[in-house]
Amino acid sequence: MSNNLAAWWPRAKSMATFFTLTLVCSLFGFLLVVPPSGHSHEVQPAIIDLSFEKGLSFTLRMELNLESVMAQLGEGHSDTSEAANAEEYNRLRALTPGELRAAFDAFSTTLFAGMVVEMDGKPVQLFVKRLVIPEVGDLALPRESVLELSGPLTRRDKNLTWRWSPDFGAAILRERKADGQLGYSDYLSGGAGSDEIAVPQKSWWELF
């Protein structure tokens, strides 16, 4: 009996080792095949071009990660998964253009409350001029939308300033002059506002 047990034990030990290794390899392979449930990337600043249009109006053309603004991720995240509102960001990132536009329409009140454009120290009302949202695409990459806002001017206006909530992230604000050249340009973070940007003075025939 003892001789049979001695002969069986090495084989049993070898089989147990084999099954253990097989189980470990299977689990490792499963982890490689199953993709992570979330998708993350670095939070980039919005690029905002200010232009003074023909007539009495101005436009803010914004190239931005609309979902990160709407989820109010803030700034300073090298990975969106680090943000407190990462789950909401992932939900928005998976929406179709039509679904995201509907969500933005509901969010726009919050956006306008957190974005302040002042003309000579007085707030200016903003309007959505255009919004272009790409298809969903690769969820592991940010989706860059284009949002254009417009506001009115008067012939008495001299200087414009801009700022928005730090919850919306950092922004690069640039003034695009009529000849296409850059005027004022600054990187704004932490809710900091821009310097005063001079409004071009136009003659009557330039208004039409």
Buried (B, 14 or more C-beta within 10 A) or exposed (E): EEEEEEEEEEEEEEEEEEEEEEEEEEEEEEEEEEEEEBBBBEBBBBBBBBBBEEEBBBBBBBBBBBBBBBBBBBBEBEEBBEBEBBEBBBEBBEBEBEEBBEBBEEBBEBBBEBBBBBBBEEEBEBEBBEBEBEEBEEBEEBBBBBBBBBBBBEEEBEEBBBBBBBBBBBBBBBBBEEEEEEBBEBEBBEBEBBEBBBBEEBEEEEEE
